[in-house]
Amino acid sequence: MSRCPDQVFSSKQLDRLSKRDEKDEKVQRNKIKKAIQQGNMEGAKIYAENAIRKKNESLNYLRMASKVDAVSSKVQSALTMKGV
């Protein structure tokens, strides 16, 4: 039996969101460097907060994707055992 399509799609979607946030974090880091070079410390702090938030969001998406995979695996195992 195959895994539930909704769970697979949601897991893949969470992975994509995580990768997107990783890219956004890198963009914010570059903005931090530019702001520091221009002497804009207040702007650098704002960009740093954004970078930290994006990093945390990325990790949270990865955690959630892992949980969805685990649940999907348990459901698949239960269905297999029920069929036996």
PyMOL Python script that loads the backbone (N, CA, C, O; Angstrom):
from pymol import cmd

cmd.read_pdbstr("""\
ATOM      1  N   MET A   1       0.839  -1.184   0.000  1.00  0.00           N
ATOM      2  CA  MET A   1       0.000   0.000   0.000  1.00  0.00           C
ATOM      3  C   MET A   1       0.880   1.241   0.000  1.00  0.00           C
ATOM      4  O   MET A   1       1.959   1.256   0.591  1.00  0.00           O
ATOM      5  N   SER A   2       0.410   2.256  -0.658  1.00  0.00           N
ATOM      6  CA  SER A   2       1.194   3.491  -0.736  1.00  0.00           C
ATOM      7  C   SER A   2       0.826   4.430   0.405  1.00  0.00           C
ATOM      8  O   SER A   2      -0.210   4.297   1.056  1.00  0.00           O
ATOM      9  N   ARG A   3       1.713   5.372   0.612  1.00  0.00           N
ATOM     10  CA  ARG A   3       1.487   6.361   1.661  1.00  0.00           C
ATOM     11  C   ARG A   3       0.365   7.299   1.249  1.00  0.00           C
ATOM     12  O   ARG A   3       0.072   7.461   0.064  1.00  0.00           O
ATOM     13  N   CYS A   4      -0.248   7.905   2.231  1.00  0.00           N
ATOM     14  CA  CYS A   4      -1.338   8.849   1.984  1.00  0.00           C
ATOM     15  C   CYS A   4      -0.798  10.039   1.192  1.00  0.00           C
ATOM     16  O   CYS A   4       0.140  10.697   1.643  1.00  0.00           O
ATOM     17  N   PRO A   5      -1.364  10.326   0.034  1.00  0.00           N
ATOM     18  CA  PRO A   5      -0.838  11.413  -0.806  1.00  0.00           C
ATOM     19  C   PRO A   5      -0.822  12.768  -0.113  1.00  0.00           C
ATOM     20  O   PRO A   5       0.101  13.556  -0.318  1.00  0.00           O
ATOM     21  N   ASP A   6      -1.833  13.046   0.705  1.00  0.00           N
ATOM     22  CA  ASP A   6      -1.874  14.340   1.395  1.00  0.00           C
ATOM     23  C   ASP A   6      -0.679  14.510   2.316  1.00  0.00           C
ATOM     24  O   ASP A   6      -0.106  15.595   2.409  1.00  0.00           O
ATOM     25  N   GLN A   7      -0.306  13.434   2.996  1.00  0.00           N
ATOM     26  CA  GLN A   7       0.827  13.515   3.911  1.00  0.00           C
ATOM     27  C   GLN A   7       2.136  13.695   3.156  1.00  0.00           C
ATOM     28  O   GLN A   7       3.015  14.432   3.602  1.00  0.00           O
ATOM     29  N   VAL A   8       2.269  13.034   2.026  1.00  0.00           N
ATOM     30  CA  VAL A   8       3.486  13.171   1.226  1.00  0.00           C
ATOM     31  C   VAL A   8       3.594  14.596   0.702  1.00  0.00           C
ATOM     32  O   VAL A   8       4.662  15.206   0.759  1.00  0.00           O
ATOM     33  N   PHE A   9       2.485  15.124   0.191  1.00  0.00           N
ATOM     34  CA  PHE A   9       2.503  16.487  -0.343  1.00  0.00           C
ATOM     35  C   PHE A   9       2.806  17.501   0.749  1.00  0.00           C
ATOM     36  O   PHE A   9       3.577  18.437   0.536  1.00  0.00           O
ATOM     37  N   SER A  10       2.200  17.317   1.923  1.00  0.00           N
ATOM     38  CA  SER A  10       2.446  18.287   2.992  1.00  0.00           C
ATOM     39  C   SER A  10       3.891  18.205   3.464  1.00  0.00           C
ATOM     40  O   SER A  10       4.485  19.230   3.799  1.00  0.00           O
ATOM     41  N   SER A  11       4.463  17.018   3.497  1.00  0.00           N
ATOM     42  CA  SER A  11       5.862  16.873   3.888  1.00  0.00           C
ATOM     43  C   SER A  11       6.776  17.561   2.880  1.00  0.00           C
ATOM     44  O   SER A  11       7.707  18.271   3.260  1.00  0.00           O
ATOM     45  N   LYS A  12       6.508  17.347   1.605  1.00  0.00           N
ATOM     46  CA  LYS A  12       7.318  17.994   0.568  1.00  0.00           C
ATOM     47  C   LYS A  12       7.141  19.507   0.604  1.00  0.00           C
ATOM     48  O   LYS A  12       8.099  20.254   0.402  1.00  0.00           O
ATOM     49  N   GLN A  13       5.931  19.953   0.857  1.00  0.00           N
ATOM     50  CA  GLN A  13       5.673  21.388   0.930  1.00  0.00           C
ATOM     51  C   GLN A  13       6.431  22.003   2.102  1.00  0.00           C
ATOM     52  O   GLN A  13       6.986  23.094   1.976  1.00  0.00           O
ATOM     53  N   LEU A  14       6.458  21.319   3.226  1.00  0.00           N
ATOM     54  CA  LEU A  14       7.200  21.818   4.383  1.00  0.00           C
ATOM     55  C   LEU A  14       8.698  21.878   4.081  1.00  0.00           C
ATOM     56  O   LEU A  14       9.383  22.810   4.503  1.00  0.00           O
ATOM     57  N   ASP A  15       9.203  20.883   3.351  1.00  0.00           N
ATOM     58  CA  ASP A  15      10.616  20.913   2.950  1.00  0.00           C
ATOM     59  C   ASP A  15      10.901  22.115   2.056  1.00  0.00           C
ATOM     60  O   ASP A  15      11.922  22.784   2.212  1.00  0.00           O
ATOM     61  N   ARG A  16       9.997  22.383   1.122  1.00  0.00           N
ATOM     62  CA  ARG A  16      10.183  23.541   0.234  1.00  0.00           C
ATOM     63  C   ARG A  16      10.156  24.849   1.021  1.00  0.00           C
ATOM     64  O   ARG A  16      10.959  25.749   0.771  1.00  0.00           O
ATOM     65  N   LEU A  17       9.239  24.947   1.962  1.00  0.00           N
ATOM     66  CA  LEU A  17       9.162  26.155   2.786  1.00  0.00           C
ATOM     67  C   LEU A  17      10.438  26.339   3.604  1.00  0.00           C
ATOM     68  O   LEU A  17      10.910  27.461   3.794  1.00  0.00           O
ATOM     69  N   SER A  18      10.984  25.234   4.082  1.00  0.00           N
ATOM     70  CA  SER A  18      12.225  25.305   4.849  1.00  0.00           C
ATOM     71  C   SER A  18      13.369  25.822   3.981  1.00  0.00           C
ATOM     72  O   SER A  18      14.142  26.678   4.409  1.00  0.00           O
ATOM     73  N   LYS A  19      13.471  25.304   2.772  1.00  0.00           N
ATOM     74  CA  LYS A  19      14.534  25.752   1.861  1.00  0.00           C
ATOM     75  C   LYS A  19      14.351  27.215   1.487  1.00  0.00           C
ATOM     76  O   LYS A  19      15.325  27.958   1.373  1.00  0.00           O
ATOM     77  N   ARG A  20      13.111  27.626   1.298  1.00  0.00           N
ATOM     78  CA  ARG A  20      12.848  29.032   0.973  1.00  0.00           C
ATOM     79  C   ARG A  20      13.292  29.950   2.112  1.00  0.00           C
ATOM     80  O   ARG A  20      13.885  31.003   1.878  1.00  0.00           O
ATOM     81  N   ASP A  21      12.999  29.539   3.339  1.00  0.00           N
ATOM     82  CA  ASP A  21      13.403  30.355   4.484  1.00  0.00           C
ATOM     83  C   ASP A  21      14.919  30.375   4.652  1.00  0.00           C
ATOM     84  O   ASP A  21      15.475  31.378   5.100  1.00  0.00           O
ATOM     85  N   GLU A  22      15.595  29.280   4.297  1.00  0.00           N
ATOM     86  CA  GLU A  22      17.064  29.282   4.343  1.00  0.00           C
ATOM     87  C   GLU A  22      17.619  30.310   3.361  1.00  0.00           C
ATOM     88  O   GLU A  22      18.564  31.033   3.677  1.00  0.00           O
ATOM     89  N   LYS A  23      17.030  30.369   2.174  1.00  0.00           N
ATOM     90  CA  LYS A  23      17.467  31.363   1.189  1.00  0.00           C
ATOM     91  C   LYS A  23      17.194  32.775   1.688  1.00  0.00           C
ATOM     92  O   LYS A  23      18.029  33.666   1.537  1.00  0.00           O
ATOM     93  N   ASP A  24      16.020  32.976   2.283  1.00  0.00           N
ATOM     94  CA  ASP A  24      15.679  34.297   2.824  1.00  0.00           C
ATOM     95  C   ASP A  24      16.648  34.706   3.929  1.00  0.00           C
ATOM     96  O   ASP A  24      17.002  35.878   4.057  1.00  0.00           O
ATOM     97  N   GLU A  25      17.070  33.727   4.724  1.00  0.00           N
ATOM     98  CA  GLU A  25      18.030  34.018   5.792  1.00  0.00           C
ATOM     99  C   GLU A  25      19.347  34.509   5.199  1.00  0.00           C
ATOM    100  O   GLU A  25      19.946  35.457   5.708  1.00  0.00           O
ATOM    101  N   LYS A  26      19.795  33.865   4.127  1.00  0.00           N
ATOM    102  CA  LYS A  26      21.047  34.283   3.481  1.00  0.00           C
ATOM    103  C   LYS A  26      20.925  35.700   2.923  1.00  0.00           C
ATOM    104  O   LYS A  26      21.871  36.485   2.996  1.00  0.00           O
ATOM    105  N   VAL A  27      19.765  36.021   2.370  1.00  0.00           N
ATOM    106  CA  VAL A  27      19.533  37.377   1.862  1.00  0.00           C
ATOM    107  C   VAL A  27      19.633  38.383   3.003  1.00  0.00           C
ATOM    108  O   VAL A  27      20.249  39.440   2.859  1.00  0.00           O
ATOM    109  N   GLN A  28      19.025  38.048   4.136  1.00  0.00           N
ATOM    110  CA  GLN A  28      19.075  38.948   5.292  1.00  0.00           C
ATOM    111  C   GLN A  28      20.504  39.111   5.804  1.00  0.00           C
ATOM    112  O   GLN A  28      20.892  40.198   6.230  1.00  0.00           O
ATOM    113  N   ARG A  29      21.289  38.030   5.761  1.00  0.00           N
ATOM    114  CA  ARG A  29      22.692  38.124   6.191  1.00  0.00           C
ATOM    115  C   ARG A  29      23.476  39.077   5.291  1.00  0.00           C
ATOM    116  O   ARG A  29      24.299  39.858   5.768  1.00  0.00           O
ATOM    117  N   ASN A  30      23.217  39.006   4.000  1.00  0.00           N
ATOM    118  CA  ASN A  30      23.895  39.925   3.082  1.00  0.00           C
ATOM    119  C   ASN A  30      23.486  41.369   3.362  1.00  0.00           C
ATOM    120  O   ASN A  30      24.308  42.281   3.276  1.00  0.00           O
ATOM    121  N   LYS A  31      22.222  41.569   3.694  1.00  0.00           N
ATOM    122  CA  LYS A  31      21.757  42.915   4.032  1.00  0.00           C
ATOM    123  C   LYS A  31      22.425  43.414   5.313  1.00  0.00           C
ATOM    124  O   LYS A  31      22.712  44.603   5.448  1.00  0.00           O
ATOM    125  N   ILE A  32      22.669  42.495   6.251  1.00  0.00           N
ATOM    126  CA  ILE A  32      23.374  42.869   7.484  1.00  0.00           C
ATOM    127  C   ILE A  32      24.761  43.398   7.143  1.00  0.00           C
ATOM    128  O   ILE A  32      25.175  44.447   7.637  1.00  0.00           O
ATOM    129  N   LYS A  33      25.474  42.661   6.294  1.00  0.00           N
ATOM    130  CA  LYS A  33      26.835  43.062   5.918  1.00  0.00           C
ATOM    131  C   LYS A  33      26.840  44.432   5.250  1.00  0.00           C
ATOM    132  O   LYS A  33      27.683  45.277   5.552  1.00  0.00           O
ATOM    133  N   LYS A  34      25.891  44.645   4.338  1.00  0.00           N
ATOM    134  CA  LYS A  34      25.811  45.943   3.655  1.00  0.00           C
ATOM    135  C   LYS A  34      25.520  47.066   4.640  1.00  0.00           C
ATOM    136  O   LYS A  34      26.127  48.135   4.570  1.00  0.00           O
ATOM    137  N   ALA A  35      24.591  46.822   5.554  1.00  0.00           N
ATOM    138  CA  ALA A  35      24.214  47.852   6.523  1.00  0.00           C
ATOM    139  C   ALA A  35      25.393  48.204   7.429  1.00  0.00           C
ATOM    140  O   ALA A  35      25.606  49.373   7.747  1.00  0.00           O
ATOM    141  N   ILE A  36      26.158  47.193   7.843  1.00  0.00           N
ATOM    142  CA  ILE A  36      27.324  47.450   8.694  1.00  0.00           C
ATOM    143  C   ILE A  36      28.377  48.241   7.930  1.00  0.00           C
ATOM    144  O   ILE A  36      28.988  49.158   8.478  1.00  0.00           O
ATOM    145  N   GLN A  37      28.590  47.888   6.669  1.00  0.00           N
ATOM    146  CA  GLN A  37      29.575  48.612   5.854  1.00  0.00           C
ATOM    147  C   GLN A  37      29.169  50.071   5.666  1.00  0.00           C
ATOM    148  O   GLN A  37      30.024  50.951   5.564  1.00  0.00           O
ATOM    149  N   GLN A  38      27.876  50.322   5.622  1.00  0.00           N
ATOM    150  CA  GLN A  38      27.387  51.689   5.448  1.00  0.00           C
ATOM    151  C   GLN A  38      27.262  52.424   6.780  1.00  0.00           C
ATOM    152  O   GLN A  38      26.911  53.603   6.812  1.00  0.00           O
ATOM    153  N   GLY A  39      27.548  51.723   7.878  1.00  0.00           N
ATOM    154  CA  GLY A  39      27.465  52.343   9.193  1.00  0.00           C
ATOM    155  C   GLY A  39      26.058  52.423   9.749  1.00  0.00           C
ATOM    156  O   GLY A  39      25.806  53.168  10.696  1.00  0.00           O
ATOM    157  N   ASN A  40      25.153  51.677   9.181  1.00  0.00           N
ATOM    158  CA  ASN A  40      23.749  51.686   9.602  1.00  0.00           C
ATOM    159  C   ASN A  40      23.519  50.550  10.605  1.00  0.00           C
ATOM    160  O   ASN A  40      23.031  49.481  10.238  1.00  0.00           O
ATOM    161  N   MET A  41      23.869  50.786  11.853  1.00  0.00           N
ATOM    162  CA  MET A  41      23.774  49.734  12.869  1.00  0.00           C
ATOM    163  C   MET A  41      22.322  49.389  13.215  1.00  0.00           C
ATOM    164  O   MET A  41      22.004  48.230  13.482  1.00  0.00           O
ATOM    165  N   GLU A  42      21.456  50.382  13.209  1.00  0.00           N
ATOM    166  CA  GLU A  42      20.041  50.118  13.511  1.00  0.00           C
ATOM    167  C   GLU A  42      19.432  49.205  12.441  1.00  0.00           C
ATOM    168  O   GLU A  42      18.703  48.265  12.757  1.00  0.00           O
ATOM    169  N   GLY A  43      19.739  49.490  11.186  1.00  0.00           N
ATOM    170  CA  GLY A  43      19.269  48.634  10.095  1.00  0.00           C
ATOM    171  C   GLY A  43      19.856  47.241  10.198  1.00  0.00           C
ATOM    172  O   GLY A  43      19.170  46.252   9.939  1.00  0.00           O
ATOM    173  N   ALA A  44      21.137  47.159  10.579  1.00  0.00           N
ATOM    174  CA  ALA A  44      21.786  45.854  10.724  1.00  0.00           C
ATOM    175  C   ALA A  44      21.098  45.025  11.801  1.00  0.00           C
ATOM    176  O   ALA A  44      20.940  43.814  11.647  1.00  0.00           O
ATOM    177  N   LYS A  45      20.688  45.669  12.890  1.00  0.00           N
ATOM    178  CA  LYS A  45      19.987  44.949  13.959  1.00  0.00           C
ATOM    179  C   LYS A  45      18.656  44.399  13.463  1.00  0.00           C
ATOM    180  O   LYS A  45      18.281  43.270  13.777  1.00  0.00           O
ATOM    181  N   ILE A  46      17.954  45.205  12.691  1.00  0.00           N
ATOM    182  CA  ILE A  46      16.663  44.756  12.149  1.00  0.00           C
ATOM    183  C   ILE A  46      16.861  43.563  11.219  1.00  0.00           C
ATOM    184  O   ILE A  46      16.126  42.578  11.293  1.00  0.00           O
ATOM    185  N   TYR A  47      17.864  43.660  10.341  1.00  0.00           N
ATOM    186  CA  TYR A  47      18.144  42.549   9.430  1.00  0.00           C
ATOM    187  C   TYR A  47      18.583  41.304  10.199  1.00  0.00           C
ATOM    188  O   TYR A  47      18.252  40.183   9.814  1.00  0.00           O
ATOM    189  N   ALA A  48      19.328  41.506  11.284  1.00  0.00           N
ATOM    190  CA  ALA A  48      19.763  40.367  12.098  1.00  0.00           C
ATOM    191  C   ALA A  48      18.563  39.678  12.743  1.00  0.00           C
ATOM    192  O   ALA A  48      18.502  38.449  12.794  1.00  0.00           O
ATOM    193  N   GLU A  49      17.618  40.462  13.231  1.00  0.00           N
ATOM    194  CA  GLU A  49      16.402  39.877  13.809  1.00  0.00           C
ATOM    195  C   GLU A  49      15.641  39.082  12.753  1.00  0.00           C
ATOM    196  O   GLU A  49      15.136  37.993  13.026  1.00  0.00           O
ATOM    197  N   ASN A  50      15.565  39.635  11.551  1.00  0.00           N
ATOM    198  CA  ASN A  50      14.884  38.930  10.459  1.00  0.00           C
ATOM    199  C   ASN A  50      15.601  37.623  10.127  1.00  0.00           C
ATOM    200  O   ASN A  50      14.958  36.596   9.910  1.00  0.00           O
ATOM    201  N   ALA A  51      16.939  37.664  10.087  1.00  0.00           N
ATOM    202  CA  ALA A  51      17.717  36.467   9.762  1.00  0.00           C
ATOM    203  C   ALA A  51      17.499  35.389  10.819  1.00  0.00           C
ATOM    204  O   ALA A  51      17.333  34.214  10.488  1.00  0.00           O
ATOM    205  N   ILE A  52      17.498  35.788  12.082  1.00  0.00           N
ATOM    206  CA  ILE A  52      17.275  34.825  13.165  1.00  0.00           C
ATOM    207  C   ILE A  52      15.880  34.221  13.062  1.00  0.00           C
ATOM    208  O   ILE A  52      15.709  33.014  13.230  1.00  0.00           O
ATOM    209  N   ARG A  53      14.884  35.060  12.786  1.00  0.00           N
ATOM    210  CA  ARG A  53      13.513  34.566  12.655  1.00  0.00           C
ATOM    211  C   ARG A  53      13.395  33.575  11.496  1.00  0.00           C
ATOM    212  O   ARG A  53      12.750  32.534  11.626  1.00  0.00           O
ATOM    213  N   LYS A  54      14.018  33.902  10.365  1.00  0.00           N
ATOM    214  CA  LYS A  54      13.955  33.008   9.202  1.00  0.00           C
ATOM    215  C   LYS A  54      14.644  31.679   9.495  1.00  0.00           C
ATOM    216  O   LYS A  54      14.166  30.628   9.068  1.00  0.00           O
ATOM    217  N   LYS A  55      15.761  31.715  10.219  1.00  0.00           N
ATOM    218  CA  LYS A  55      16.473  30.488  10.578  1.00  0.00           C
ATOM    219  C   LYS A  55      15.584  29.607  11.450  1.00  0.00           C
ATOM    220  O   LYS A  55      15.488  28.399  11.235  1.00  0.00           O
ATOM    221  N   ASN A  56      14.935  30.226  12.437  1.00  0.00           N
ATOM    222  CA  ASN A  56      14.046  29.468  13.322  1.00  0.00           C
ATOM    223  C   ASN A  56      12.850  28.898  12.562  1.00  0.00           C
ATOM    224  O   ASN A  56      12.442  27.762  12.804  1.00  0.00           O
ATOM    225  N   GLU A  57      12.294  29.677  11.651  1.00  0.00           N
ATOM    226  CA  GLU A  57      11.172  29.183  10.849  1.00  0.00           C
ATOM    227  C   GLU A  57      11.606  27.992   9.999  1.00  0.00           C
ATOM    228  O   GLU A  57      10.874  27.011   9.874  1.00  0.00           O
ATOM    229  N   SER A  58      12.784  28.082   9.424  1.00  0.00           N
ATOM    230  CA  SER A  58      13.304  26.995   8.603  1.00  0.00           C
ATOM    231  C   SER A  58      13.432  25.711   9.423  1.00  0.00           C
ATOM    232  O   SER A  58      13.024  24.637   8.981  1.00  0.00           O
ATOM    233  N   LEU A  59      14.001  25.834  10.618  1.00  0.00           N
ATOM    234  CA  LEU A  59      14.150  24.660  11.484  1.00  0.00           C
ATOM    235  C   LEU A  59      12.793  24.107  11.911  1.00  0.00           C
ATOM    236  O   LEU A  59      12.609  22.893  11.989  1.00  0.00           O
ATOM    237  N   ASN A  60      11.853  24.993  12.183  1.00  0.00           N
ATOM    238  CA  ASN A  60      10.516  24.532  12.571  1.00  0.00           C
ATOM    239  C   ASN A  60       9.833  23.779  11.433  1.00  0.00           C
ATOM    240  O   ASN A  60       9.162  22.774  11.667  1.00  0.00           O
ATOM    241  N   TYR A  61      10.001  24.260  10.209  1.00  0.00           N
ATOM    242  CA  TYR A  61       9.430  23.547   9.061  1.00  0.00           C
ATOM    243  C   TYR A  61      10.056  22.163   8.915  1.00  0.00           C
ATOM    244  O   TYR A  61       9.357  21.193   8.621  1.00  0.00           O
ATOM    245  N   LEU A  62      11.370  22.067   9.119  1.00  0.00           N
ATOM    246  CA  LEU A  62      12.030  20.765   9.030  1.00  0.00           C
ATOM    247  C   LEU A  62      11.522  19.814  10.114  1.00  0.00           C
ATOM    248  O   LEU A  62      11.293  18.632   9.854  1.00  0.00           O
ATOM    249  N   ARG A  63      11.350  20.330  11.315  1.00  0.00           N
ATOM    250  CA  ARG A  63      10.819  19.495  12.402  1.00  0.00           C
ATOM    251  C   ARG A  63       9.422  18.987  12.062  1.00  0.00           C
ATOM    252  O   ARG A  63       9.111  17.812  12.255  1.00  0.00           O
ATOM    253  N   MET A  64       8.592  19.883  11.558  1.00  0.00           N
ATOM    254  CA  MET A  64       7.222  19.500  11.231  1.00  0.00           C
ATOM    255  C   MET A  64       7.203  18.478  10.092  1.00  0.00           C
ATOM    256  O   MET A  64       6.411  17.536  10.123  1.00  0.00           O
ATOM    257  N   ALA A  65       8.060  18.653   9.095  1.00  0.00           N
ATOM    258  CA  ALA A  65       8.134  17.688   7.991  1.00  0.00           C
ATOM    259  C   ALA A  65       8.532  16.316   8.519  1.00  0.00           C
ATOM    260  O   ALA A  65       8.003  15.296   8.079  1.00  0.00           O
ATOM    261  N   SER A  66       9.459  16.298   9.457  1.00  0.00           N
ATOM    262  CA  SER A  66       9.888  15.040  10.054  1.00  0.00           C
ATOM    263  C   SER A  66       8.739  14.376  10.806  1.00  0.00           C
ATOM    264  O   SER A  66       8.559  13.160  10.726  1.00  0.00           O
ATOM    265  N   LYS A  67       7.971  15.166  11.527  1.00  0.00           N
ATOM    266  CA  LYS A  67       6.828  14.622  12.268  1.00  0.00           C
ATOM    267  C   LYS A  67       5.773  14.069  11.316  1.00  0.00           C
ATOM    268  O   LYS A  67       5.191  13.015  11.571  1.00  0.00           O
ATOM    269  N   VAL A  68       5.530  14.779  10.227  1.00  0.00           N
ATOM    270  CA  VAL A  68       4.548  14.306   9.240  1.00  0.00           C
ATOM    271  C   VAL A  68       5.017  12.991   8.634  1.00  0.00           C
ATOM    272  O   VAL A  68       4.216  12.077   8.439  1.00  0.00           O
ATOM    273  N   ASP A  69       6.313  12.887   8.333  1.00  0.00           N
ATOM    274  CA  ASP A  69       6.855  11.636   7.801  1.00  0.00           C
ATOM    275  C   ASP A  69       6.687  10.493   8.802  1.00  0.00           C
ATOM    276  O   ASP A  69       6.335   9.374   8.427  1.00  0.00           O
ATOM    277  N   ALA A  70       6.941  10.784  10.069  1.00  0.00           N
ATOM    278  CA  ALA A  70       6.817   9.752  11.098  1.00  0.00           C
ATOM    279  C   ALA A  70       5.376   9.263  11.213  1.00  0.00           C
ATOM    280  O   ALA A  70       5.128   8.060  11.290  1.00  0.00           O
ATOM    281  N   VAL A  71       4.442  10.186  11.223  1.00  0.00           N
ATOM    282  CA  VAL A  71       3.027   9.808  11.314  1.00  0.00           C
ATOM    283  C   VAL A  71       2.617   9.016  10.079  1.00  0.00           C
ATOM    284  O   VAL A  71       1.905   8.017  10.183  1.00  0.00           O
ATOM    285  N   SER A  72       3.063   9.459   8.924  1.00  0.00           N
ATOM    286  CA  SER A  72       2.740   8.762   7.683  1.00  0.00           C
ATOM    287  C   SER A  72       3.272   7.331   7.716  1.00  0.00           C
ATOM    288  O   SER A  72       2.594   6.397   7.287  1.00  0.00           O
ATOM    289  N   SER A  73       4.471   7.173   8.222  1.00  0.00           N
ATOM    290  CA  SER A  73       5.067   5.844   8.321  1.00  0.00           C
ATOM    291  C   SER A  73       4.279   4.959   9.282  1.00  0.00           C
ATOM    292  O   SER A  73       4.056   3.781   9.005  1.00  0.00           O
ATOM    293  N   LYS A  74       3.862   5.524  10.402  1.00  0.00           N
ATOM    294  CA  LYS A  74       3.078   4.748  11.374  1.00  0.00           C
ATOM    295  C   LYS A  74       1.732   4.335  10.791  1.00  0.00           C
ATOM    296  O   LYS A  74       1.278   3.210  10.998  1.00  0.00           O
ATOM    297  N   VAL A  75       1.103   5.241  10.069  1.00  0.00           N
ATOM    298  CA  VAL A  75      -0.185   4.922   9.444  1.00  0.00           C
ATOM    299  C   VAL A  75      -0.006   3.821   8.408  1.00  0.00           C
ATOM    300  O   VAL A  75      -0.814   2.896   8.324  1.00  0.00           O
ATOM    301  N   GLN A  76       1.057   3.927   7.621  1.00  0.00           N
ATOM    302  CA  GLN A  76       1.315   2.911   6.603  1.00  0.00           C
ATOM    303  C   GLN A  76       1.563   1.550   7.258  1.00  0.00           C
ATOM    304  O   GLN A  76       1.072   0.530   6.775  1.00  0.00           O
ATOM    305  N   SER A  77       2.316   1.534   8.342  1.00  0.00           N
ATOM    306  CA  SER A  77       2.575   0.282   9.056  1.00  0.00           C
ATOM    307  C   SER A  77       1.284  -0.309   9.605  1.00  0.00           C
ATOM    308  O   SER A  77       1.059  -1.517   9.526  1.00  0.00           O
ATOM    309  N   ALA A  78       0.440   0.549  10.161  1.00  0.00           N
ATOM    310  CA  ALA A  78      -0.831   0.074  10.712  1.00  0.00           C
ATOM    311  C   ALA A  78      -1.712  -0.514   9.617  1.00  0.00           C
ATOM    312  O   ALA A  78      -2.346  -1.550   9.817  1.00  0.00           O
ATOM    313  N   LEU A  79      -1.754   0.139   8.468  1.00  0.00           N
ATOM    314  CA  LEU A  79      -2.563  -0.377   7.362  1.00  0.00           C
ATOM    315  C   LEU A  79      -2.016  -1.705   6.854  1.00  0.00           C
ATOM    316  O   LEU A  79      -2.779  -2.605   6.504  1.00  0.00           O
ATOM    317  N   THR A  80      -0.703  -1.823   6.815  1.00  0.00           N
ATOM    318  CA  THR A  80      -0.079  -3.067   6.366  1.00  0.00           C
ATOM    319  C   THR A  80      -0.392  -4.202   7.336  1.00  0.00           C
ATOM    320  O   THR A  80      -0.724  -5.312   6.921  1.00  0.00           O
ATOM    321  N   MET A  81      -0.283  -3.914   8.624  1.00  0.00           N
ATOM    322  CA  MET A  81      -0.563  -4.944   9.629  1.00  0.00           C
ATOM    323  C   MET A  81      -2.041  -5.335   9.613  1.00  0.00           C
ATOM    324  O   MET A  81      -2.387  -6.493   9.843  1.00  0.00           O
ATOM    325  N   LYS A  82      -2.897  -4.370   9.343  1.00  0.00           N
ATOM    326  CA  LYS A  82      -4.328  -4.654   9.289  1.00  0.00           C
ATOM    327  C   LYS A  82      -4.633  -5.564   8.102  1.00  0.00           C
ATOM    328  O   LYS A  82      -5.509  -6.426   8.179  1.00  0.00           O
ATOM    329  N   GLY A  83      -3.905  -5.364   7.005  1.00  0.00           N
ATOM    330  CA  GLY A  83      -4.132  -6.167   5.811  1.00  0.00           C
ATOM    331  C   GLY A  83      -3.607  -7.584   5.930  1.00  0.00           C
ATOM    332  O   GLY A  83      -4.009  -8.459   5.163  1.00  0.00           O
ATOM    333  N   VAL A  84      -2.716  -7.823   6.881  1.00  0.00           N
ATOM    334  CA  VAL A  84      -2.123  -9.152   7.053  1.00  0.00           C
ATOM    335  C   VAL A  84      -3.015 -10.019   7.836  1.00  0.00           C
ATOM    336  O   VAL A  84      -2.686 -11.179   8.085  1.00  0.00           O
TER     337      VAL A  84
END
""", "prot")
cmd.dss("prot")
cmd.show_as("cartoon", "prot")
cmd.util.cbc("prot")
cmd.orient("prot")
